[in-house]
Amino acid sequence: MNVFTFDIETVPDVDSGRRLYDVADLSDEDVARIMFHQRRQRTGGSEFLPLHLHRVVAISACLRHKDSVRVWSLGEEDAGEAELIQRFFDGIEKFVPRIVSWNGSGFDLPVLHYRALLHGVPAPRYWETGDEDTAFRWNNYLSRFHSRHTDLMDVLAGYQNRANAPLDEIALLLGLPGKMGMSGNKVWDAWQAGEIGAIRDYCETDVLNTYLVYLRFELIRGRLSSDEYARECTLLRESLVADGRPHLQAFAAAWEQA
């Protein structure tokens, strides 16, 4: 098993907002307020920004490789966006894993595409569709219906948008901890307060929820037996306990209590 489950957290790209709305002298907070206002005007109420106006501030991952499983956030807390994105695509280049997400096709990957374009981040393996490597012709990262990227939300909904479900609710239905103390709509406030550590911790717990849903998915599709599924869960729980970081300990404890 070589599986790379990931999640990203974003904030408004205020630098682009300054260029788009010609407000170079305003603070980040004021620029973001203008961006949200413009979005409300265009959508009739939603402040959720278009994907090309998101800036990536955290990318977290759970890598199941060989006999181990590891959960972490890419780069140091003060790493720039370009470094985070380069590290993400470097991991794909090195391991060529199956990547797993929740709504990755609808949010995470398009955001990473735009930001890689902005920063000029090369990712030849990720963009391969069979021209250079025929193994990618029928199974690549870009096709919605291929398995090198498994978007669990999309697959479980039968590729029907009306059947999409939020990760937090699916996690809770399965007895998993779900969101623990933060949600995506609180990330901008946390970022302004300088709480990047809390954002990364939250992103890591979202990755854990996603990975555990993926293990259950592998069970129902017959790729894991009941015994194998139990062993994978035990391996993850032991890894979280051994890691020792408080938010992972809290996740393991909440998982056991469910």
C-alpha positions in Angstrom: 0.0 0.0 0.0 1.4 3.4 -1.0 -1.3 6.0 -0.3 -0.9 9.7 0.2 -4.0 11.3 1.8 -3.9 15.1 1.8 -5.8 18.2 2.7 -5.1 21.9 2.3 -6.1 25.1 4.2 -6.4 28.4 2.5 -6.9 32.1 3.1 -7.8 34.9 0.8 -5.0 35.8 -1.7 -4.9 39.5 -0.7 -2.0 40.2 -3.0 -4.1 39.3 -6.0 -7.0 41.1 -4.4 -4.9 44.3 -4.4 -4.1 43.9 -8.1 -7.7 43.1 -9.1 -9.4 45.9 -7.2 -6.6 48.5 -7.3 -6.4 48.9 -3.5 -2.6 48.7 -3.0 -2.6 50.9 0.2 -5.1 48.9 2.2 -4.3 46.3 4.9 -4.8 42.6 4.4 -7.9 42.7 6.5 -9.5 45.5 4.5 -8.5 43.9 1.2 -10.1 40.6 2.3 -13.2 42.5 3.3 -13.5 43.9 -0.2 -12.9 40.5 -1.8 -15.7 39.0 0.4 -18.0 41.9 -0.4 -17.4 41.5 -4.2 -18.1 37.8 -3.9 -21.4 38.4 -2.0 -22.5 40.8 -4.7 -21.8 38.3 -7.5 -23.3 35.2 -5.7 -26.2 36.8 -3.9 -24.8 35.9 -0.4 -21.9 33.5 -0.4 -18.5 34.8 0.6 -16.6 31.7 -0.6 -14.0 33.0 -3.0 -13.4 31.6 -6.5 -10.6 29.0 -6.4 -8.0 31.1 -8.1 -8.2 33.7 -5.2 -7.2 31.2 -2.5 -3.7 31.2 -1.0 -2.5 27.9 0.4 -1.2 28.2 4.0 -1.1 24.6 5.0 -0.9 21.2 3.3 -1.2 18.1 5.6 -0.7 14.5 4.6 -1.0 11.0 5.8 1.4 8.7 4.0 1.0 4.9 4.2 4.2 3.6 2.8 5.8 0.1 3.3 5.2 -0.9 6.9 4.5 2.6 8.4 2.0 5.4 8.4 2.9 9.0 9.1 0.9 12.2 9.6 2.5 15.6 9.2 2.2 19.0 7.6 4.6 19.9 4.8 7.3 22.4 5.4 8.0 24.5 8.5 5.4 26.8 10.0 7.1 29.8 8.3 7.5 28.1 4.9 6.2 30.2 2.0 3.4 29.0 -0.3 5.7 28.1 -3.2 7.7 25.8 -0.9 4.6 24.0 0.4 3.3 23.4 -3.1 6.7 22.3 -4.4 7.0 19.8 -1.5 3.5 18.4 -2.4 4.4 17.8 -6.0 7.9 16.5 -5.1 6.2 13.8 -3.0 4.1 12.7 -6.0 7.3 12.7 -8.1 9.2 10.6 -5.6 6.5 8.1 -4.5 4.0 8.1 -7.4 1.4 7.2 -4.8 -2.4 6.9 -5.0 -3.5 10.3 -3.7 -6.7 10.4 -1.6 -8.8 13.4 -0.8 -12.3 14.6 0.2 -13.5 17.0 -2.5 -10.0 17.2 -3.8 -11.3 17.3 -7.4 -13.6 20.2 -6.6 -11.3 22.3 -4.4 -7.9 21.2 -3.3 -6.3 20.2 -6.6 -7.7 23.1 -8.7 -6.4 25.5 -6.0 -3.0 23.8 -6.2 -3.1 24.0 -10.0 -3.6 27.8 -9.9 -1.0 28.3 -7.2 1.5 26.1 -9.0 0.9 28.2 -12.1 1.4 31.4 -10.2 4.7 30.2 -8.7 6.0 28.2 -11.6 6.1 24.9 -9.7 7.1 22.0 -12.0 5.2 18.7 -11.5 5.8 16.5 -14.6 4.6 13.2 -13.0 1.4 14.7 -11.8 0.5 16.2 -15.2 1.5 13.1 -17.1 -1.4 11.6 -19.1 0.4 9.0 -21.2 2.4 11.0 -23.8 5.7 10.1 -22.1 4.6 7.2 -19.9 1.9 4.9 -21.4 1.1 3.6 -17.9 -0.6 6.9 -17.2 -2.8 6.8 -20.3 -5.6 4.8 -18.6 -4.8 5.8 -15.0 -3.5 9.3 -14.2 -4.0 12.0 -11.6 -6.2 14.2 -13.7 -9.1 12.1 -14.9 -12.1 12.2 -12.7 -12.7 8.5 -13.2 -9.2 7.2 -12.7 -7.8 5.9 -9.4 -4.4 7.6 -9.0 -6.5 10.3 -7.4 -9.4 9.0 -5.4 -11.7 11.8 -4.4 -13.8 10.0 -1.8 -16.6 12.6 -1.8 -17.0 12.3 -5.5 -16.8 8.5 -5.7 -19.1 7.9 -2.8 -21.7 10.3 -4.3 -21.6 8.3 -7.5 -20.2 11.5 -9.3 -23.5 13.2 -8.6 -23.1 16.7 -7.1 -26.6 16.5 -5.4 -25.4 13.5 -3.5 -22.2 15.1 -2.0 -21.8 15.0 1.8 -19.6 16.9 4.2 -16.6 15.0 5.6 -17.4 16.0 9.2 -20.8 14.3 9.0 -19.6 11.2 7.3 -16.8 10.9 9.9 -19.2 11.2 12.8 -21.5 8.7 11.2 -18.6 6.2 11.2 -17.7 6.9 14.8 -14.7 9.0 14.0 -13.8 12.3 15.8 -14.7 14.6 12.9 -13.7 18.3 13.3 -12.1 19.1 16.6 -12.2 22.7 17.6 -11.9 24.4 14.2 -13.5 24.5 10.8 -12.6 25.9 7.4 -14.5 29.1 8.0 -12.3 29.9 11.0 -9.0 29.6 9.2 -8.8 33.2 8.1 -9.4 34.5 11.6 -6.7 32.1 12.9 -4.3 33.1 10.2 -4.8 36.8 11.1 -4.1 36.0 14.8 -0.8 34.2 13.8 -2.1 30.8 14.8 -0.5 28.8 11.9 0.2 25.9 14.3 -3.5 25.5 15.1 -4.3 25.6 11.4 -1.8 22.9 10.6 -3.1 20.8 13.5 -6.6 21.1 12.3 -5.6 20.2 8.7 -3.9 17.1 10.1 -7.0 15.9 11.9 -9.0 16.4 8.7 -6.5 14.2 6.9 -6.9 11.6 9.5 -10.7 11.6 9.1 -10.2 11.3 5.4 -7.7 8.4 5.6 -10.0 6.5 8.0 -12.9 6.9 5.6 -10.7 5.7 2.9 -9.8 2.5 4.8 -13.5 1.9 5.3 -14.0 2.4 1.6 -11.3 -0.1 0.8 -13.1 -2.6 3.1 -16.5 -2.3 1.4 -14.9 -2.6 -2.1 -13.1 -5.7 -1.1 -9.5 -4.5 -1.3 -9.1 -5.0 2.5 -10.4 -8.0 4.4 -11.9 -7.4 7.9 -8.7 -8.5 9.5 -6.6 -6.3 7.3 -8.8 -3.3 7.9 -8.5 -3.9 11.7 -4.7 -4.1 11.4 -4.6 -0.8 9.4 -6.6 0.9 12.1 -4.4 -0.5 14.8 -1.2 0.6 12.9 -2.6 4.1 12.6 -3.7 4.3 16.3 -0.3 3.1 17.5 1.4 5.6 15.2 -0.6 8.5 16.6 0.1 7.5 20.2 3.8 7.1 19.4 4.0 10.5 17.7 3.1 12.2 21.0 1.8 15.5 19.7 -1.2 16.7 21.7 -3.7 17.1 18.8 -2.9 13.6 17.5 -3.2 12.2 21.1 -6.6 13.9 21.3 -7.7 12.5 18.0 -6.7 9.0 19.1 -8.5 9.3 22.4 -11.7 10.7 20.7 -11.5 7.9 18.2 -11.3 5.2 20.9 -14.2 6.8 22.8 -16.5 6.8 19.7 
